[in-house]
Amino acid sequence: MMLHPGILALILGSTISLILLFYASALGLIIMAHWDSTSSSEEQLLLERKTYLISTIVGMILGFHLFSGLLFLYTIDDIHPLFVGAMCGTGTLNANPIGWLALLSKGVIFFAASLWIIVNSLDQTCEDTPLVRYKYAALSVLFLLFGVDLLLQISYFSGLQPQKITSCCGSLFGAGSTNVASELAALAPGKTMWFFYSTAVSYLGTILLCLTYHSWFLRIILLVQSLFLLPLSLASIVSFISLYIYQIPSHHCPFDMIQKNYYFIGYPLYIGLFAGILFGLVPGLSLLLPKAESLEREINKRERRWLIQAFLFFSLFLTISTWPIFSGNFRLFAY
């Protein structure tokens, strides 16, 4: 099992990343202890050069981990035929429940890594580098997250037993089950659909308002909406979006849509959702950064791009989610 190419790539990539991140974190602690942006000493110049080394190393590491979430999804779906009773990635995750924690860690790392990349990019374009200590302190947190992620992956994949009979999406999301997944599947599709689309339209409307008015209050509203819309969107995928994609009234699985049978539509759908929420968070979170003239200038320069990316990515998710409702023959309600 551990010799599967996808598993090897995930474990080896995460191990190498953790080693490199440890080195970058150690350098970061040294820089934090001796950094003085007002100094022009030889030591300061050496520290400044090391910041570029760290940025290059961490950029590659975080780039891999942003990709590894998709690779994890692909791998658990690719190995599902090895388990009796598994029809998709759900069965593979149920074969060892630690897999659900590993999947959750991938989601957390996606947001943490992306935000670090954005903060680092901001800091490097400011002549006084006001975020040096903040971003290198955050590296220690990322190191812990990556360590937990690696341990979860090793524990999950090494604990998979092909001879074990597992349950798949039919039992997990079925009416007879008593778990969070079955409760999401049991949500009334009509009410969930109304609530989801009204919230989604409100989210896009807030983005347009933020593009028009430079208001900190609107950015806070967008931040709150982003935090709320992510779980609501995931619940909506299970409740009704999956039904229209599969054209089956009882198939609520969020993983089958990444298969070839459904033209891998799940990948752009999830990319649109997570990227759309990520860029919706950034303008509000930027309000928490230290007040520095150079930093505020860079944020104002980039904020419009973040908002447009949030609008486009979430619109992609919304389009993919909505298209089957109007284009297919399947109907949950009479129109």
N, C-alpha and C positions, 0 to 999 in steps of 0.2 A: 504493500500500500504506500509506504513512504517513498518508493522509487518512482511513483507517478511523476511525470515531468512538471505538472502544475504544482504539486506538493513540494517537490525539490526546489523549484524556483521560489516559492513562497518562503520556505524555511531558510534556504541559503541566503536569499536576498535580505530577509529580515535579520539574520545573524550578522551578515557583513554590515548592514546598515546600523545595527546596534553598536558594533565595535567602532565604526567610524564616528557615530554620534557621541560615544563615550569620549573619544579623543577631542571632538569639537567642543563638547561640554567642558572638559578640563581646560582647554585653551580659553574658553569663554569665561571661566571663573578667574583665570589669571588676568584677562583683559579687564574684567569688572573691578578687580582689586587695584589696578594701576592706571586706569584710564583717566586722562585729563585732556579734554578737547582744547583747552586754552594753551597747552604746552606745545613747544616745537622741538622738544628734546629728541635725542636718538632713540630712547626707549619708547616714546610715544609714536614715532614714525614706524618703529618695528611692530608695535601693537596694531597700528592702522593697517599694515600689510597683512598681519595675521587675520584681521577681520575679513579681508577678501578671500583668504584661504578657507576660513570657516564658512563663509557664505557659499562658496563653490561646493564644498563637501556636503553641507546641509541641504543645499538646493538639489543635488543629485539624490540624496537620501529621501527627501520628502517627495521628490518627483516619483521615485519608485513606489513609495507607500501610497501615493494617490492612485497609481496604476494598480497596486496590489489588491485594492478593494474589488475592482472588476475581475482581476485574475482569481480571487477567492471565489467569487460568484460562479465564474466559468468552471473552476475546478470541482466545486461541490456538485455542479450539475453534470459534469463530464463523468464523474465516478459513480453516479447513482445506479447504473446497471449492475454494479458489483454487489448490491445489497438486495436481499429478498424483500419485496414489499415496497421498494422505493421506486417512484415514478419520476422524480425530479429532485431538485436540491433540498426540498423539505425533508424527504426521506433520508438523505445523507446527513442533514443536521440532526434529525431525530435519532440516528444511529449512535450518536454520542452528543448528548445535550450541551456539552461544553462548546460545541460549534456555534450555538446561538450567542454565547458570550464573545466568541472570536469575531462573529459577524458584527456585533455591537461595537467592539473595539475598533474595527475597521471604520465604522461610521464616525466615531469620536476622533480618530486620528485624521480622517479626511478634513474635518473642520479645523482641528488644532494645527495641522501641518499647513493648510491653506492660509490660515490667518497669520502664521509665522512668516510665510513667504511674502505676504502682503506687507506686514510690518517691516520686515527686513528690506524690502524694496523701497519703502518710504524712507527708512533711515539712511540708506546708502545715497539717496538723492539730496539729502540735506547736508549742507556744508558743515554744520556743527554736530551732526550725528546725535540727536537728542535721545534716541531710543536704544543706544548701545547696551546699557546695563539691563534694561527691561527685556530685550530680546534674548540676551545670553542667560538671564535668569530663567526665562521660559524654556531654554534648551534643556535644563535639568528636568523640567516637568515632561517635556517631550521624550527624554531618555527613559523616564519611568513608564510612560505610556507605551513606548515601543518595546520595553522589556516585558511588560504585562502581555502585550499583543503576541510576542514571540512565544512566551510560555503557554499561552492559550492555544496557539496554533500547534505547537509540539504535543501538548496534552490531547488536543482534539484528534489530530491525524494519527498519532500513535495509538490512540484508544479505539480506533475504528476496527471492527471485526466483520469481515465479509460474510461469515457464516451466520451472523446475527440477523434475525428477522426484525425489520424496522417498520414503522408506520409512516404513511405518507400524508399528502395534503387532505385526502378524503376524510381521514380520521381526525387530523389536527383541526381542520376548519369545519368539521361536521357538526350537526345539530346536537348529537349525543355527547359531545365533549364539554368539559368544564374547564376552560382555560381562556387566556386573553385572546388567543387567535379565534376561537369559536365565538367569543363575545363580539369581536369585530365583524366576523362574518354574519352574525345575527342582527347587526344594526339595520334598521329599516332603510332600504335603498333610497326611497323617495325623500325622506327627511335628510339623510346623509348627503344626497346629491344636492339638494337645495342649500344646505348649510355650507358644503364645500364650495360650490360655485359662487355663492354670495361672498364668501370670505376671499376666494381667489380673485374675483373682480375687484373687491375692495383693496386687496394687496397691490394689484396692478395700478389701480387708481392712485394709491398713496405714492407709488413710485413716480407716476406722472406729476403729481403735486410736488414731490421733492425735486424733480427736474425743473419745475417752474419757479418754486419758492425756496430760498435758502433759509430754512427754519429748523432749528434744533429740535423743536417739538415734533415736527413731521418725521425726523429721523428716528426719534424715540418710538413713535407709533409704528414705523416700518420695522424697527427692531423687534418690538413685541409681536407684531403680526407674523414676522418670520419665524420666531420661536414657537408660535401657536400653529402656524400653517404646516410645518413639517410633520408633526404627528397626525394632524388632521388629514393631510394628503396620503400618508401611509395607511391610515385607517380607511380612507376612501378607496384606495387601490384594492384592499381586501373586500370592502363592502360591496362596491358596484362597478368600479372601473375594470377589474379582472373579469367580471361576468360578461361585459360587452366585448372585451378582447377575445375571450374564449368562445363567445356566443353560446354559453351553457349556463343555465340559471342556478347551478349549484356548485360551480367551480370557482373557488375564492383564492386559489393559490397565487402568491405574488412572485413565484419563481419560474413557473412554466413559461412565462412570457419572454424569458431570456433564451428559450430553446429555438432551434432552427425551424420547427413547425410553425412558429409564430413570427418568423423572419427576424428573430433577435430583437424584437421591438422593445423589450424590457431595458436594454442597455441605454438607448437614447432617452427613454422615459425617465430612468433613474438619474442619469447624468443631468438632464434638464431640471429635475426636481432639486437635487442636492446643490447643483451649481447656482440655480435660481435663488435658493434660500441663503446660500453662502454670501452672495454678493448683496443680498438684501440686508444681511446682518452688518456688513462692514461700515456703512455710513454712520449707523448708530453707535457701534463699538468704537469708532474713531473719536467720538466725543469723550471717551475715557482716557485718551492718550494725553501726555503732558502738554501743557500750553507753551508752544514755542513758535515764534514767527515763521521760521523756515518750514516747520512741520505743517502748520496751518496752511501755508501757501501750497505745499505739495498735496495736501488732502483736498483742498479746493480745486486743484488742477485735475485730480484723478476721480473725484467723487462722481462727476457726470458719467464717466466711463463705467464705474461700478454699478450705477443705477441702470444704465442701458443694458449692461450684461445681465443684471438681475431680471429686467423686463424680458429680454430675449430668451434667456434660458428657461424661465418659468413659463413663458408663452409656448416654448417647445414642449414642455411637459403637459401643459394644458391642451395643446393641439393634439398630441398623440393620445391623450386620455379621452378627448371629446370626439375625435374622428369616428371611432367605431360606433358611437351612439347614433350618429346620423347616417353613416354610410352602410352599416350592416342591416341584415334582415331581422336580427334578434331584437326583441322588444320586452322590456320589463313592465312597461306601462302602455296603455293605449293612447296614441297621439291623435 
